[in-house]
Amino acid sequence: MNKLVNGFRCNSGLRIHWVRFLTKNCCLNNEFNVKTIDVRSSLQKTTKFESFVFRSFFGELDADYLSFPKLVENDEESRILNQQYQFVQENFMDLCSDPNRLKQCGFFELSTLTETEKVRLFEAMGSSLEFKKRQPNESTGELIKLDQLSVTDSFLTSYKEKKQFLKTIIPLLIRNSIILNTIQNSNNDSLREQIMSDFKNIRIALAFDEPNDTFMSPPYPFWQSTAHFDSQTNSWLLNGKKSRIPNDGGDYDYYLLFCRIKQSNDCGIGSFLIPTEQLSIEPDGTDNYGTRFESITFKNLNVTKDDSEVLIDNRATMLLNMKASGHLSISAILLGIMKQVLNNVIDISNQQTSTLFTNHVTRLSEMIYSLESVLYLTSSHYDTFELDQIDLYLQAMVVKILAAEYCEQMVRWIRLYYQPRQLSRIVSQDMNDVINVVSSVLDTPASLRMLLASYGLRSVGQWRYDLLVKLRLNRIYPINYWKYQFERYRRRFHLRYPQAYDGFNALQTLPTLLKDSAHRLKQVLEIENNMADNILRIYGKECVKNQIDMNRFSSITMNAFQMVSVISRTNDSLRRQSPLASQELKLCENICRKAHQEVIELEKLIEGIEEISEERRTKIVHQSNMRFDGYFARPTFDRVV
C-alpha cells in the first residue's frame, strides 16, 4: 500500500508525460503570467465522426481509443506546466479577491491555450481550495479544548473564502471554455476579430439554459427560444427566454445567446452575441453561496447577421461540444480538489497500515486515476479532432458525472473515517456545498445521466428498430428497402474507419498483462448493447419515463468509457517503460475488475425486470385471447395490411 500511495501522491498532477520530476516555483507573484507551451498554432486536426461513447451504444470498439495521446514533448514543457500548476495551487485563493491581478496574470483570456492546458490550469485552481501548508510539529493526538468547540468563526471564515472562490471560478470557467471556444470557432470573421481584439476587457454572459420546473433543463429540440432567418433582410428574428445566468456583481456588455433554429427539421442551434440594452433582464434567485442569477427575455428581436451571428450549427454537434468544454473545466476543478484532499490524508496518516485505511486510500487512488484518464483523454480529443463532426459532448458528460460522484464519495468516506480535529486538516467543513454548487453549473450529474441514457437509447432505437421495421415491409413498400440500404451505406461511408467494425481484433495487440482487462472491456461493450435492446423491447418509446433503467444503462456506458481510458493509459505507460507502470497496471486491473462486476450486477437487474414484464405481457395476451374466443395472436403483416 505504501508504494501505491507514495507513487500516486498528487502534488505534481497528471503522471503521464509531463510529470517527470518536481520543480520549485521560481515565479514571483507580481511577475506571474499564464504561459502556454505553444502547441495550439501547430495542431493539425483530423476528422472523426463518432466518439467512443456513441459507438459503445452499438457494442462497437474503435481501436483509436486504445492509444493514449502524448500531451507534452520534452522536459522543458513539463517544467513550465509544473511551475504554473504549483504557483496557481499556492496563490489562487489570494488572487480571487483581486480581479485586477487575475486579469494582469492572464486568467481572463486563455485563447492561446489548448483545451488540455486549460484543463490543467483549472485543476490547479481546484487544488488551491484545499491546499494547506505543512505543519510538521503539529500533534494530532491531543484532546480538543473546550474553548475550541465553537466553530462559528472558523465556519464564517471558510464560508467567505469559498464564496469568493465560487464567485471567481464560475465566471472564469464559463468565459474561458464555452464563450471563448464559441467565438474562436465563429464563421463571422469581422465579429470574431472585434471581440478577440479586446476579449479580456469585454464582459460576456452565457445564456444557454431554458426555464424549467423540473430537475433538468430541456434538451435543445424542446427549447422555446427560437431563431428564424429572413433571407430577404439578411437578419434573424429571435424569440424566447433564458434563465440561470450567473451574475458576479457587474453589468455585462453582451449576452451569448443560444437558440433553436426554426426550420423544417428543427435540429440546429444558433449562437448570437446580443448587446445588453436590447434585452429585458430580471433577477432569477441565488444559490447557497449567494451567487446571483438572472433571466433574460427577448420577443421579436430583430438582429442583423453581420452584427450578431456568431455560429450556426445545423447539426448541433459543434455548439454542444462548445458547451461540453465547460463540463471538462468543471471536472478539472473537482479533480484538483480530490488530489489535494488525498495529499492531506497522506500527510496526516502517520504511516497508518490498518486494512480499512489501506482499502480506502487505494480506492481514492483508483478514482483519481480513472478520472484523470477520462478527463485528459477527452480534452486531448478536443485538440485533435474537428469539433463539427465528432460528438465529444457524450464523453464530456461521462467525465463530469464521474467527477461529481467520485468527489462526493471521497468527502463522505473521509468524514466517516477521521476524527473532528484531523478532519479540519484534511477537508473544509462546507466542502459538500462547494462540490454541489460547482457540479450543478450547466447541468447536474443526475440530469446528465438521464440525458446520456436518452441519447444512447434513442440512437439505438432509431438505427436498429426503426430501420428494421421498414426493412420488414420491403415486400409491400420496396422504397423502404432502398432507404435502408442507403442509410447503411451512408453510415459506413461517414465512419471513415472500417476497422471499427473489427475493433475487438485490436485488443489482441495489447500487452499480455492487459489481456484480462481487455477481455472484460469486450464483455462490458456486449452487455451494453444487449441492455439497450432489452430496455427498448420492454418499454419502447416510453423508456424515457423509466428512469431507474435509464440510470442503470448510463452506469454501464460510464464504466465502459473509463475502462477503455485506463487501459489505453496503462498501455502507454507499459510501452514507455514508465517507473510507475507497475502501480498503474495494478490500478487498471482493479478499476476494470470492479467496473465489470458492477456491469454484471446491473445486467441481472435489467434482465430481472424484463422477465417480470414478459410474464405480465404473456398473462394479458392469454386472457385477451380467451376473452375474444381465440388463442393465437394475429401476425404482424395481417395487422399492417
C-alpha positions as CSV (number, residue, x, y, z in Angstrom):
1,M,0.0,0.0,0.0
2,N,2.8,2.4,0.9
3,K,4.3,2.1,-2.6
4,L,0.9,2.6,-4.1
5,V,0.2,5.7,-2.0
6,N,3.6,7.2,-2.5
7,G,3.5,6.5,-6.2
8,F,0.3,8.4,-6.6
9,R,0.7,11.5,-4.4
10,C,-0.9,14.2,-6.4
11,N,1.3,17.2,-5.7
12,S,2.5,17.3,-9.3
13,G,-0.7,16.4,-11.1
14,L,-1.0,14.1,-14.0
15,R,1.7,11.5,-14.2
16,I,1.6,10.7,-17.9
17,H,4.3,12.5,-19.8
18,W,4.7,15.9,-18.2
19,V,5.3,14.9,-14.6
20,R,8.8,13.5,-14.8
21,F,10.2,15.5,-11.9
22,L,9.1,18.0,-9.3
23,T,10.3,21.6,-9.7
24,K,10.2,24.5,-7.3
25,N,8.3,27.6,-8.3
26,C,10.6,30.5,-9.0
27,C,8.0,32.9,-10.2
28,L,7.2,35.9,-8.1
29,N,3.6,37.0,-7.6
30,N,3.9,40.2,-9.5
31,E,5.7,38.6,-12.4
32,F,3.5,35.6,-13.0
33,N,1.6,35.3,-16.2
34,V,-0.3,32.3,-17.6
35,K,2.0,30.5,-20.1
36,T,1.4,28.2,-22.9
37,I,3.8,25.6,-24.4
38,D,2.8,26.9,-27.8
39,V,1.1,23.8,-29.2
40,R,-2.1,25.4,-30.5
41,S,-0.6,27.0,-33.5
42,S,1.0,23.7,-34.7
43,L,-2.1,21.5,-34.2
44,Q,-3.2,19.5,-37.2
45,K,-6.8,18.5,-36.6
46,T,-8.3,15.4,-38.2
47,T,-11.8,14.3,-38.9
48,K,-13.6,11.7,-36.9
49,F,-17.3,11.1,-37.0
50,E,-18.3,9.2,-33.9
51,S,-16.9,9.1,-30.3
52,F,-16.2,6.0,-28.3
53,V,-19.3,6.6,-26.2
54,F,-21.6,6.7,-29.2
55,R,-20.1,3.5,-30.7
56,S,-20.3,1.8,-27.4
57,F,-24.1,2.1,-27.6
58,F,-23.9,-0.3,-30.5
59,G,-21.4,-2.6,-28.9
60,E,-18.6,-1.3,-31.2
61,L,-15.0,-0.6,-30.3
62,D,-12.8,2.0,-32.0
63,A,-9.2,0.9,-32.0
64,D,-8.0,4.5,-32.0
65,Y,-9.1,4.8,-28.3
66,L,-6.5,2.2,-27.3
67,S,-3.7,4.7,-27.8
68,F,-3.3,7.4,-25.2
69,P,-2.2,10.8,-26.6
70,K,1.2,12.3,-25.9
71,L,0.5,15.5,-24.0
72,V,3.9,17.2,-24.0
73,E,7.1,16.6,-26.0
74,N,10.0,17.4,-23.7
75,D,11.2,18.2,-20.2
76,E,11.1,22.0,-20.8
77,E,7.3,21.8,-21.5
78,S,6.9,19.7,-18.4
79,R,8.8,22.2,-16.3
80,I,6.6,25.1,-17.5
81,L,3.4,23.3,-16.7
82,N,4.7,22.1,-13.3
83,Q,5.7,25.6,-12.3
84,Q,2.5,27.1,-13.4
85,Y,0.5,24.4,-11.5
86,Q,2.4,25.0,-8.3
87,F,2.0,28.8,-8.4
88,V,-1.7,28.6,-9.1
89,Q,-2.1,26.0,-6.4
90,E,-0.4,28.1,-3.8
91,N,-1.7,31.6,-4.7
92,F,-5.1,31.4,-6.5
93,M,-7.1,31.8,-3.3
94,D,-5.3,35.1,-2.7
95,L,-5.8,36.2,-6.3
96,C,-9.6,35.6,-6.1
97,S,-10.0,38.7,-4.0
98,D,-8.3,40.9,-6.6
99,P,-9.9,40.8,-10.1
100,N,-7.3,43.2,-11.5
101,R,-4.4,40.9,-10.6
102,L,-6.3,38.0,-12.1
103,K,-6.6,40.0,-15.3
104,Q,-2.9,41.0,-15.2
105,C,-1.9,37.4,-14.7
106,G,-3.8,36.4,-17.9
107,F,-6.7,34.4,-16.4
108,F,-9.3,36.4,-18.2
109,E,-8.1,35.3,-21.7
110,L,-6.8,31.8,-22.3
111,S,-7.1,32.0,-26.1
112,T,-3.6,30.7,-26.7
113,L,-4.0,27.6,-24.5
114,T,-5.1,24.2,-25.9
115,E,-8.0,22.5,-24.2
116,T,-5.7,20.2,-22.4
117,E,-3.7,23.2,-21.0
118,K,-6.9,24.8,-19.8
119,V,-7.9,21.6,-18.0
120,R,-4.6,21.5,-16.3
121,L,-4.9,25.1,-15.2
122,F,-8.4,24.7,-13.8
123,E,-7.2,21.5,-12.0
124,A,-4.6,23.7,-10.2
125,M,-7.4,26.2,-9.3
126,G,-9.4,23.4,-7.7
127,S,-6.4,22.1,-5.9
128,S,-5.8,25.6,-4.3
129,L,-9.2,25.3,-2.5
130,E,-7.9,22.7,-0.1
131,F,-4.1,23.5,-0.3
132,K,-2.7,23.6,3.3
133,K,0.9,24.4,4.1
134,R,2.5,21.6,6.1
135,Q,2.9,22.0,9.8
136,P,5.3,19.1,10.8
137,N,5.3,19.7,14.5
138,E,1.5,19.7,14.9
139,S,0.2,16.9,17.1
140,T,-2.9,15.0,16.2
141,G,-3.4,13.1,19.4
142,E,-4.4,15.9,21.7
143,L,-7.9,16.4,23.1
144,I,-9.9,19.3,21.8
145,K,-10.1,22.1,24.3
146,L,-13.4,23.5,25.5
147,D,-12.8,26.9,24.0
148,Q,-12.1,25.4,20.6
149,L,-15.5,23.6,20.4
150,S,-17.2,26.7,18.9
151,V,-16.8,26.6,15.1
152,T,-18.6,29.8,14.4
153,D,-15.6,31.9,13.5
154,S,-13.8,29.2,11.5
155,F,-17.0,28.4,9.6
156,L,-17.7,32.0,8.7
157,T,-14.0,32.4,7.5
158,S,-14.3,29.2,5.5
159,Y,-17.7,30.3,4.1
160,K,-16.3,33.7,3.0
161,E,-13.3,32.0,1.3
162,K,-15.5,29.5,-0.5
163,K,-17.9,32.2,-1.5
164,Q,-15.2,34.3,-3.0
165,F,-13.7,31.3,-4.8
166,L,-17.0,30.3,-6.4
167,K,-17.8,33.9,-7.3
168,T,-14.4,34.0,-9.2
169,I,-14.1,30.5,-10.6
170,I,-17.6,30.0,-12.2
171,P,-17.4,33.1,-14.4
172,L,-13.8,32.2,-15.3
173,L,-14.6,28.6,-16.4
174,I,-17.7,29.7,-18.4
175,R,-15.7,32.6,-20.0
176,N,-12.7,30.5,-21.0
177,S,-14.5,27.4,-22.1
178,I,-17.9,27.9,-23.7
179,I,-17.8,31.6,-24.6
180,L,-14.2,31.7,-25.8
181,N,-14.4,28.4,-27.8
182,T,-17.7,29.5,-29.4
183,I,-16.3,32.9,-30.5
184,Q,-13.0,31.4,-31.7
185,N,-14.8,29.0,-33.9
186,S,-17.2,31.6,-35.3
187,N,-17.7,31.9,-39.1
188,N,-18.3,35.7,-38.7
189,D,-14.8,36.9,-39.2
190,S,-15.4,40.6,-38.5
191,L,-17.3,39.9,-35.3
192,R,-14.7,37.4,-34.1
193,E,-11.8,39.8,-34.7
194,Q,-13.7,42.7,-33.0
195,I,-14.4,40.6,-29.8
196,M,-11.0,38.8,-29.7
197,S,-9.0,42.1,-30.1
198,D,-10.1,43.1,-26.5
199,F,-11.5,39.9,-25.1
200,K,-10.1,40.3,-21.6
201,N,-11.9,43.6,-21.1
202,I,-15.3,42.6,-22.6
203,R,-17.8,41.2,-20.2
204,I,-19.9,38.4,-21.9
205,A,-22.6,36.3,-20.2
206,L,-23.7,32.9,-21.3
207,A,-27.4,32.4,-22.0
208,F,-27.9,28.7,-22.5
209,D,-30.4,27.2,-20.0
210,E,-34.1,27.3,-20.7
211,P,-36.7,28.0,-17.9
212,N,-37.9,24.7,-16.4
213,D,-39.9,23.3,-13.5
214,T,-38.1,20.0,-13.3
215,F,-34.6,19.0,-12.1
216,M,-33.0,19.3,-15.6
217,S,-33.0,21.9,-18.4
218,P,-34.8,20.6,-21.5
219,P,-32.7,19.3,-24.4
220,Y,-32.3,21.7,-27.3
221,P,-35.0,20.2,-29.6
222,F,-37.6,21.3,-26.9
223,W,-36.3,24.8,-26.5
224,Q,-38.8,27.6,-26.6
225,S,-36.1,30.1,-27.6
226,T,-36.1,30.1,-31.4
227,A,-34.3,31.9,-34.2
228,H,-35.8,32.4,-37.7
229,F,-33.7,33.6,-40.6
230,D,-35.1,36.0,-43.1
231,S,-33.0,35.8,-46.3
232,Q,-34.6,39.0,-47.8
233,T,-33.4,41.2,-45.0
234,N,-30.4,39.1,-44.1
235,S,-31.4,39.2,-40.4
236,W,-32.5,36.9,-37.6
237,L,-35.8,37.1,-35.6
238,L,-35.2,35.9,-32.1
239,N,-37.9,34.9,-29.6
240,G,-37.8,33.2,-26.2
241,K,-36.4,33.3,-22.6
242,K,-33.2,32.2,-20.9
243,S,-32.6,31.6,-17.2
244,R,-30.0,30.7,-14.6
245,I,-27.4,33.2,-16.0
246,P,-24.7,33.8,-13.3
247,N,-24.2,37.5,-12.4
248,D,-21.0,38.1,-10.5
249,G,-22.0,41.6,-9.5
250,G,-21.3,43.7,-12.6
251,D,-23.0,44.7,-15.8
252,Y,-22.4,42.6,-18.9
253,D,-21.6,44.1,-22.3
254,Y,-23.0,41.2,-24.3
255,Y,-25.0,38.1,-23.9
256,L,-24.0,35.0,-25.9
257,L,-27.5,33.6,-26.7
258,F,-28.2,30.1,-27.9
259,C,-31.4,29.4,-29.8
260,R,-33.0,26.5,-31.7
261,I,-33.0,27.3,-35.4
262,K,-36.6,27.3,-36.6
263,Q,-36.6,25.4,-39.8
264,S,-38.4,22.5,-41.3
265,N,-36.2,19.9,-39.5
266,D,-35.7,22.0,-36.3
267,C,-32.4,20.2,-35.5
268,G,-29.9,23.0,-35.4
269,I,-28.6,25.5,-32.9
270,G,-27.5,29.1,-33.4
271,S,-25.4,31.4,-31.2
272,F,-25.8,35.1,-31.2
273,L,-24.0,38.0,-29.5
274,I,-26.6,40.4,-28.3
275,P,-25.8,43.8,-26.6
276,T,-27.3,44.1,-23.1
277,E,-29.5,47.1,-23.9
278,Q,-31.5,45.0,-26.4
279,L,-32.7,42.5,-23.8
280,S,-35.1,42.5,-20.9
281,I,-33.2,41.4,-17.7
282,E,-34.8,40.1,-14.5
283,P,-33.4,38.5,-11.3
284,D,-33.6,34.8,-11.1
285,G,-32.7,33.8,-7.5
286,T,-29.5,32.8,-5.7
287,D,-27.7,29.6,-4.6
288,N,-26.5,28.6,-1.2
289,Y,-23.4,30.8,-1.5
290,G,-25.2,33.9,-2.6
291,T,-24.3,33.7,-6.3
292,R,-26.9,35.7,-8.1
293,F,-28.7,34.6,-11.2
294,E,-30.7,36.4,-13.8
295,S,-33.0,35.7,-16.7
296,I,-33.4,37.5,-20.0
297,T,-36.4,37.8,-22.3
298,F,-36.4,38.6,-25.9
299,K,-39.5,38.9,-28.1
300,N,-39.5,39.7,-31.8
301,L,-35.9,40.8,-31.5
302,N,-34.5,41.5,-35.0
303,V,-30.8,41.4,-35.4
304,T,-28.6,41.5,-38.5
305,K,-26.5,38.6,-39.5
306,D,-23.2,40.5,-39.7
307,D,-23.6,42.2,-36.3
308,S,-24.8,39.4,-34.1
309,E,-24.5,35.9,-35.7
310,V,-21.6,34.0,-34.1
311,L,-22.1,30.4,-35.2
312,I,-24.9,28.5,-36.9
313,D,-24.7,24.7,-36.5
314,N,-27.4,22.8,-38.4
315,R,-26.3,19.5,-36.9
316,A,-25.9,21.0,-33.3
317,T,-22.7,19.0,-32.9
318,M,-20.3,21.9,-32.8
319,L,-22.2,24.0,-30.2
320,L,-23.0,21.1,-28.0
321,N,-19.2,20.4,-28.0
322,M,-18.7,24.0,-27.0
323,K,-21.0,23.7,-24.1
324,A,-19.4,20.4,-23.1
325,S,-16.0,22.1,-22.8
326,G,-17.4,23.7,-19.7
327,H,-18.1,20.2,-18.3
328,L,-14.4,19.4,-18.7
329,S,-13.3,22.6,-16.8
330,I,-15.7,21.8,-14.0
331,S,-14.4,18.2,-13.9
332,A,-10.8,19.5,-13.7
333,I,-11.7,21.7,-10.7
334,L,-13.2,18.7,-8.9
335,L,-10.2,16.6,-9.8
336,G,-7.9,19.2,-8.3
337,I,-9.9,19.1,-5.1
338,M,-9.7,15.3,-4.9
339,K,-5.9,15.3,-5.5
340,Q,-5.2,17.8,-2.8
341,V,-7.5,16.1,-0.3
342,L,-5.8,12.8,-0.9
343,N,-2.4,14.6,-0.2
344,N,-3.8,16.0,3.0
345,V,-4.9,12.5,4.0
346,I,-1.4,11.1,3.4
347,D,0.2,14.0,5.2
348,I,-1.6,13.2,8.5
349,S,-1.7,9.4,8.1
350,N,1.4,8.9,10.3
351,Q,2.2,5.7,8.4
352,Q,-1.2,4.0,9.2
353,T,-1.3,0.4,8.0
354,S,-4.8,-0.7,9.0
355,T,-6.7,-2.6,6.4
356,L,-9.6,-0.1,6.4
357,F,-7.2,2.8,5.8
358,T,-5.4,0.9,3.1
359,N,-8.6,-0.1,1.3
360,H,-10.0,3.5,1.3
361,V,-6.8,5.2,0.2
362,T,-6.4,2.6,-2.6
363,R,-10.0,3.3,-3.7
364,L,-9.3,7.1,-3.7
365,S,-6.2,6.4,-5.9
366,E,-8.3,4.4,-8.3
367,M,-11.0,7.1,-8.6
368,I,-8.3,9.8,-9.2
369,Y,-6.5,7.6,-11.8
370,S,-9.8,6.8,-13.6
371,L,-11.0,10.4,-13.6
372,E,-7.6,11.7,-14.8
373,S,-7.6,9.2,-17.6
374,V,-11.1,10.0,-19.0
375,L,-10.6,13.8,-18.5
376,Y,-7.3,14.2,-20.3
377,L,-8.2,11.7,-23.0
378,T,-11.3,13.7,-23.8
379,S,-9.6,17.1,-23.6
380,S,-6.9,15.9,-26.0
381,H,-9.6,14.9,-28.4
382,Y,-10.8,18.5,-28.4
383,D,-7.4,19.5,-29.6
384,T,-7.1,16.6,-32.1
385,F,-10.5,16.2,-33.9
386,E,-12.7,18.6,-35.9
387,L,-15.4,19.6,-33.4
388,D,-18.2,20.0,-36.1
389,Q,-18.2,16.2,-36.7
390,I,-17.5,14.1,-33.6
391,D,-19.9,14.1,-30.7
392,L,-17.4,14.6,-27.9
393,Y,-20.2,16.1,-25.7
394,L,-21.2,12.5,-24.9
395,Q,-17.7,11.8,-23.4
396,A,-17.7,15.1,-21.6
397,M,-21.0,14.1,-19.9
398,V,-19.4,10.9,-18.6
399,V,-16.4,12.9,-17.3
400,K,-18.5,15.3,-15.4
401,I,-20.7,12.6,-13.9
402,L,-17.7,10.7,-12.7
403,A,-16.0,13.8,-11.3
404,A,-19.1,14.9,-9.3
405,E,-19.9,11.4,-7.9
406,Y,-16.3,10.5,-7.1
407,C,-15.7,13.8,-5.3
408,E,-18.9,13.3,-3.2
409,Q,-17.9,9.7,-2.3
410,M,-14.4,10.9,-1.2
411,V,-15.7,13.5,1.1
412,R,-18.3,11.1,2.6
413,W,-15.7,8.5,3.4
414,I,-13.3,11.0,5.0
415,R,-15.9,12.3,7.3
416,L,-16.8,8.8,8.4
417,Y,-13.2,7.8,9.0
418,Y,-11.5,10.7,10.7
419,Q,-11.9,12.5,14.0
420,P,-13.0,16.1,14.0
421,R,-9.5,17.5,14.8
422,Q,-8.0,15.5,11.9
423,L,-10.9,16.3,9.6
424,S,-10.3,20.0,9.8
425,R,-6.7,19.5,8.4
426,I,-8.0,17.4,5.5
427,V,-11.1,18.9,4.1
428,S,-13.2,22.0,4.8
429,Q,-16.4,21.5,6.7
430,D,-18.5,23.1,4.0
431,M,-16.8,21.2,1.1
432,N,-20.0,19.3,0.2
433,D,-21.8,22.6,-0.5
434,V,-18.9,23.7,-2.8
435,I,-19.0,20.4,-4.7
436,N,-22.7,20.7,-5.2
437,V,-22.5,24.2,-6.4
438,V,-19.6,23.5,-8.8
439,S,-21.1,20.3,-10.2
440,S,-24.5,21.9,-10.8
441,V,-23.1,24.5,-13.1
442,L,-24.5,24.0,-16.7
443,D,-26.2,20.6,-15.8
444,T,-26.5,18.5,-12.6
445,P,-25.0,14.9,-12.6
446,A,-28.5,13.4,-12.3
447,S,-29.8,15.3,-15.4
448,L,-26.7,14.3,-17.3
449,R,-27.3,10.7,-16.5
450,M,-30.8,10.9,-18.0
451,L,-29.6,12.8,-21.0
452,L,-26.8,10.3,-21.7
453,A,-29.1,7.4,-21.5
454,S,-31.7,9.0,-23.7
455,Y,-29.1,9.8,-26.3
456,G,-28.0,6.1,-26.3
457,L,-31.4,4.5,-26.3
458,R,-32.7,6.9,-29.0
459,S,-29.7,6.3,-31.2
460,V,-30.0,2.5,-30.9
461,G,-33.8,2.7,-31.4
462,Q,-33.6,4.9,-34.5
463,W,-30.9,3.0,-36.2
464,R,-31.8,-0.6,-35.3
465,Y,-35.6,-0.8,-34.8
466,D,-37.0,1.9,-37.0
467,L,-35.0,0.8,-40.0
468,L,-35.6,-2.9,-39.3
469,V,-39.3,-2.3,-39.2
470,K,-39.1,-0.6,-42.5
471,L,-37.0,-3.4,-43.9
472,R,-39.6,-6.0,-42.9
473,L,-42.1,-4.1,-45.1
474,N,-39.9,-4.1,-48.2
475,R,-42.2,-6.5,-50.0
476,I,-45.1,-4.2,-49.5
477,Y,-43.2,-0.9,-49.8
478,P,-40.0,-1.6,-51.8
479,I,-38.8,2.0,-51.3
480,N,-38.2,1.2,-47.6
481,Y,-35.6,-1.4,-48.6
482,W,-33.7,1.0,-50.7
483,K,-33.8,3.6,-48.0
484,Y,-32.4,1.1,-45.5
485,Q,-29.6,0.2,-47.8
486,F,-28.8,3.8,-48.5
487,E,-28.7,4.6,-44.8
488,R,-26.5,1.6,-44.1
489,Y,-24.0,2.7,-46.9
490,R,-24.1,6.3,-45.7
491,R,-23.3,5.2,-42.2
492,R,-20.3,3.1,-43.3
493,F,-19.1,5.9,-45.6
494,H,-19.2,8.6,-42.9
495,L,-17.5,6.5,-40.3
496,R,-14.3,6.5,-42.4
497,Y,-12.9,3.9,-40.1
498,P,-14.0,0.5,-41.4
499,Q,-11.7,-1.2,-38.9
500,A,-14.1,-0.1,-36.2
501,Y,-16.3,-3.0,-37.0
502,D,-13.4,-5.3,-36.2
503,G,-12.2,-3.1,-33.4
504,F,-12.1,-6.0,-31.0
505,N,-9.3,-7.5,-33.0
506,A,-7.1,-4.6,-31.9
507,L,-7.5,-5.9,-28.3
508,Q,-5.2,-8.8,-29.3
509,T,-2.3,-6.4,-29.9
510,L,-2.3,-5.2,-26.3
511,P,0.4,-6.4,-24.0
512,T,-0.2,-9.8,-22.3
513,L,-0.5,-8.0,-18.9
514,L,-3.6,-6.2,-20.2
515,K,-5.4,-9.2,-21.8
516,D,-7.6,-9.8,-18.8
517,S,-8.8,-6.2,-18.7
518,A,-9.3,-6.1,-22.4
519,H,-11.5,-9.2,-22.2
520,R,-13.6,-7.6,-19.5
521,L,-14.0,-4.5,-21.7
522,K,-15.2,-6.6,-24.6
523,Q,-17.8,-8.2,-22.3
524,V,-19.0,-4.9,-21.0
525,L,-19.5,-3.5,-24.5
526,E,-21.5,-6.6,-25.5
527,I,-23.6,-6.2,-22.4
528,E,-24.2,-2.5,-23.0
529,N,-25.5,-3.3,-26.5
530,N,-27.8,-6.1,-25.2
531,M,-29.1,-4.0,-22.4
532,A,-30.1,-1.2,-24.8
533,D,-32.0,-3.8,-26.8
534,N,-33.7,-5.2,-23.7
535,I,-34.8,-1.8,-22.4
536,L,-36.2,-0.8,-25.8
537,R,-38.0,-4.1,-26.1
538,I,-39.6,-3.7,-22.6
539,Y,-40.6,-0.1,-22.8
540,G,-40.4,1.0,-26.4
541,K,-40.8,4.8,-26.8
542,E,-41.8,5.0,-23.2
543,C,-38.3,4.2,-22.0
544,V,-37.6,7.8,-21.0
545,K,-40.3,7.5,-18.3
546,N,-38.4,4.6,-16.7
547,Q,-35.6,6.5,-15.1
548,I,-34.4,3.6,-13.0
549,D,-33.4,1.6,-16.0
550,M,-32.0,4.6,-17.8
551,N,-29.8,5.3,-14.8
552,R,-28.5,1.7,-14.9
553,F,-27.9,2.0,-18.6
554,S,-25.9,5.2,-18.2
555,S,-23.8,3.5,-15.5
556,I,-22.9,0.7,-17.9
557,T,-21.9,3.3,-20.5
558,M,-19.7,5.2,-18.0
559,N,-18.0,2.0,-16.9
560,A,-17.2,1.2,-20.5
561,F,-15.6,4.5,-21.2
562,Q,-13.5,4.6,-18.0
563,M,-12.3,1.1,-18.7
564,V,-11.0,1.9,-22.2
565,S,-9.4,5.1,-20.9
566,V,-7.4,3.4,-18.1
567,I,-6.5,0.6,-20.5
568,S,-5.1,3.0,-23.1
569,R,-3.3,5.0,-20.4
570,T,-1.7,1.9,-18.8
571,N,-0.8,0.6,-22.2
572,D,1.1,3.8,-22.9
573,S,2.9,3.6,-19.6
574,L,4.0,0.0,-20.3
575,R,5.1,0.9,-23.8
576,R,7.2,3.8,-22.4
577,Q,8.5,1.7,-19.6
578,S,7.4,4.3,-17.1
579,P,8.7,3.9,-13.5
580,L,5.1,3.9,-12.3
581,A,4.0,1.3,-14.8
582,S,3.6,-1.5,-12.3
583,Q,1.4,0.7,-10.0
584,E,-0.7,1.9,-13.0
585,L,-1.1,-1.7,-14.1
586,K,-2.4,-2.7,-10.7
587,L,-4.8,0.3,-10.6
588,C,-6.0,-0.6,-14.2
589,E,-6.7,-4.2,-13.1
590,N,-8.7,-3.1,-10.1
591,I,-10.7,-0.5,-11.9
592,C,-11.6,-2.9,-14.8
593,R,-12.5,-5.7,-12.4
594,K,-14.8,-3.5,-10.3
595,A,-16.4,-1.9,-13.3
596,H,-17.0,-5.3,-14.9
597,Q,-18.5,-6.6,-11.7
598,E,-20.8,-3.6,-11.4
599,V,-22.0,-4.1,-15.1
600,I,-22.7,-7.8,-14.4
601,E,-24.9,-6.8,-11.5
602,L,-26.7,-4.1,-13.5
603,E,-27.3,-6.7,-16.3
604,K,-29.0,-9.0,-13.8
605,L,-31.3,-6.2,-12.5
606,I,-32.4,-5.2,-16.0
607,E,-33.0,-8.8,-17.1
608,G,-34.9,-9.5,-13.9
609,I,-37.3,-6.6,-14.8
610,E,-37.6,-8.0,-18.4
611,E,-38.7,-11.4,-17.1
612,I,-41.4,-9.8,-14.9
613,S,-42.5,-7.6,-17.8
614,E,-42.7,-10.6,-20.1
615,E,-44.7,-12.6,-17.6
616,R,-47.2,-9.8,-17.3
617,R,-47.4,-9.4,-21.1
618,T,-48.0,-13.2,-21.6
619,K,-50.7,-13.1,-19.0
620,I,-52.5,-10.2,-20.6
621,V,-52.2,-11.8,-24.1
622,H,-53.5,-15.1,-22.8
623,Q,-56.5,-13.5,-21.0
624,S,-57.4,-11.4,-24.1
625,N,-57.3,-14.3,-26.5
626,M,-59.5,-16.4,-24.1
627,R,-62.0,-13.5,-23.8
628,F,-62.3,-13.0,-27.6
629,D,-62.6,-16.7,-28.4
630,G,-59.2,-17.1,-30.0
631,Y,-55.8,-18.2,-28.7
632,F,-53.3,-17.2,-31.4
633,A,-52.4,-13.6,-31.9
634,R,-52.7,-12.3,-35.4
635,P,-49.4,-12.0,-37.3
636,T,-47.8,-8.6,-37.8
637,F,-48.3,-8.3,-41.5
638,D,-52.0,-9.0,-41.2
639,R,-52.3,-6.1,-38.8
640,V,-50.3,-3.8,-41.1
641,V,-52.3,-4.7,-44.2
